[in-house]
Amino acid sequence: MNQHDTSSVITVAGDAADDIRSLGEAFALTAFDYIDIARQDRLQALFTRWPLLAEFAADRQEP
């Protein structure tokens, strides 16, 4: 059985987001619009792997 350790990936991604937020606060970058492309890629991979998860995400986006 193939098992993946995703805990380190999640931790690294969280640390990077905290770094970006810290820089924005330190330099008062209120108009700083950061897009985490790597996060979007990870989400797309998850949605491809688990289609039901994609359905739940789509339901949350509908008004």
ZISUL-V892023 format. One record per residue. N is the residue number from 1. D_LAST is the distance of its C-alpha to the last C-alpha in Angstrom with 1 decimal. Layout:
BEGIN
N D_LAST
N D_LAST
END
This chain:
BEGIN
1 40.2
2 38.4
3 36.8
4 35.0
5 35.1
6 31.8
7 32.5
8 34.4
9 31.7
10 29.1
11 31.6
12 32.5
13 29.0
14 28.4
15 31.7
16 30.9
17 27.6
18 29.7
19 32.4
20 30.0
21 28.7
22 32.3
23 33.4
24 30.7
25 31.8
26 35.5
27 35.5
28 33.0
29 30.7
30 27.8
31 26.7
32 27.1
33 24.1
34 24.8
35 23.2
36 24.4
37 25.1
38 26.8
39 23.8
40 21.7
41 24.6
42 24.8
43 21.1
44 21.6
45 24.8
46 23.2
47 20.5
48 23.5
49 25.6
50 23.1
51 20.8
52 19.2
53 18.1
54 16.4
55 14.5
56 13.4
57 12.3
58 10.3
59 8.6
60 7.8
61 6.4
62 3.8
63 0.0
END
